[in-house]
Amino acid sequence: MGLSLLILGLIVFLGAHVFVTRRDMRAATIKHLGEGPYKLQFSVVSLIGLVLIGWGFSMYRATGWVDVWHPPAWTRHLAVALVWPAFIFVAAAYSPGRIKTTLKHPMLVGVKLWALAHLIANGDLGSIVLFGSILGWAVFDRISLKRRSDPGGPSILVGGVRNDIIAVVVGTLVYVALGLWFHPWVIGVPVFGR
């Protein structure tokens, strides 16, 4: 049941995000609904998908755990190291500077790095489905950006090094907060000090 709910959540969440890559369908929907209602519906569908993912993964962890392989202990340390820059890259998407200019799409780079780190450190079926799906979507989205006529505009240097410092500080703070409180409390797995 938990794995099925997780998969349903991934279909809903990632389906909404794949829909965004279909620029003609997205434009027609915005024209039909209006931009505000479209964004509201996208947000609601994405939130429903996230809730289903979280609920399904929680049920899976409690009742249906399936080991596929047993990652060596060092992979956990590698994952902790990789997730830190992943959060910095995601923050850089909202604080455009040299990081954004270099990576072009730092949000997707951060998501791919985050998902890859979790795939490296987790060998159970639910984690492989969850993080593999998210990694697959991020790769697909990056490829689709190269083919779109409106890939998000040119990557221009807006704030320079100042914005990079902001991205590093914000990304690091979020990384530490999620590692110290969210991950152990919600996921049930401590990140630091194991």
Residue, then its C-alpha position, 0 to 999 in steps of 0.5 A: m500500500g505504501l509503495s503504491l501511494l508513493i508511486l501515485g504521488l510521484i505520478v501526480f507531482l512529476g506529472a504536473h512538472v512534466f506538463v510544464t515542459r509541454r509549452d503549447m499545452r501549458a500556454a493553452t491552459i493559461k489562456h483558458l484559465g488565466e495565469g493566476p488560476y493556472k498557478l494555483q491549480f499547479s500548486v495544489v496538484s503539486l502539493i497533493g503529489l508531495v503529500l502522497i509521496g510523503w505519506g506513501f514513503s512513510m507507510y512503506r518505511a513502516t510496513g513494506w521495506v524491501d532491501v535491494w542492495h546494501p550500500p557501504a557505510w562510506t556512501r552515507h558520508l558521500a551523500v552528506a557531502l553531496v547534498w550540501p552543494a545541492f542546497i547551495f545550487v537550489a538557493a542560487a536559482y533564486s539569488p542569480g550570480r556567477i553560480k547561476t550563470t555557470l550552471k545555467h539551471p542551478m535548481l535542476v543541478g541541485v535536484k539531480l545532485w540531491a537525488l543522486a546522493h540519496l540513490i548512492a546511500n540508500g539501497d531499498l526499493g522505495s528509495i530507488v523508486l523515489f530518488g530515481s524518479i526525481l533524478g529521471w525527471a530532472v534529467f528529462d527537464r534539463i534535456s527539454l530545456k534545450r529543446r524549448s523555444d522559451p528555456g527560461g530566458p538568458s542566464i545573465l549575471v545579476g548580482g555577481v559575487r554578492n548573490d553567490i555569497i547569499a546563495v552559499v549562506v542560505g543554502t548552508l543554513v537550509y542544509v544544516a536545518l534540514g539535517l539537524w531537525f527535519h531529516p531526523w524528526v520527519i524521516g527518522v534518520p539522523v544526518f549528522g553524528r551517526 
